[in-house]
Each structure stands twice: as C-alpha cells, then as structure tokens.
Amino acid sequence: MDTQDIISAVTVLFIVGMVWLRTRMHYARQARGVLQLQPAGKIYFAVVLAVLLLGWIVAPFVGHALWPQTTNVAPGLMRAVWFLATYYVFIIVHRILKSRGVEVFKAAG
C-alpha cells in the first residue's frame, strides 16, 4: 500500500464518520435517550460503504476517462472527489428518507 492508498483509506473512515455523525445529529435533536440504528439505517450505511468502496475502484478510471490527455491523473485526488461527492449525495438521500418517514436512528424505549 502506498501513501495515496493510506490517505484514501483514512479519508473513507473519515467520510463514514461524518455521515454517521451528521445523520445521528438529526435524530438526537428530536429524541432523548439512547439512539438505536434501525434496519433501514443498516441498509443506509451499507450502501454508503458500498458507494465508497466502488469509488475506491472506479474513481481513478473515471479520472482517466474525463481527462484522457492527462497521463497522470492522481488516483488519490479522484478518490477524494468521489468520497466528498458521496458525503453530499447521502445528505440528500437522508432528507428523502426522512421526508418519506423512514428513520435511520430511533430512540430506544
């Protein structure tokens, strides 16, 4: 594993943490007590991880497809762009879920 891969791996963990905290924050305001991850939330975070892992593989190829004249598009840069885009897309996905009454977290009890 080279340095770019290590940085990308840390970035994936950071993005998952950001999605987790941001999503959880919305439910902490509404309910008191311990929040539990709901079945829909398990699917939500599994899809977040799947999209991030897909980006790990696909993003460098997307970079080369978008800029074929550039021979050395940094895979780490393209992955970082993919990871940030994933974060912002899942803000919208969470809003859609909430508008349909689907809870990612729910107060226990």
Beta strands, then each sheet from edge to edge (+ up, - down):
strand 1: 35-37
strand 2: 105-107
sheet 1: 1+ 2-
end
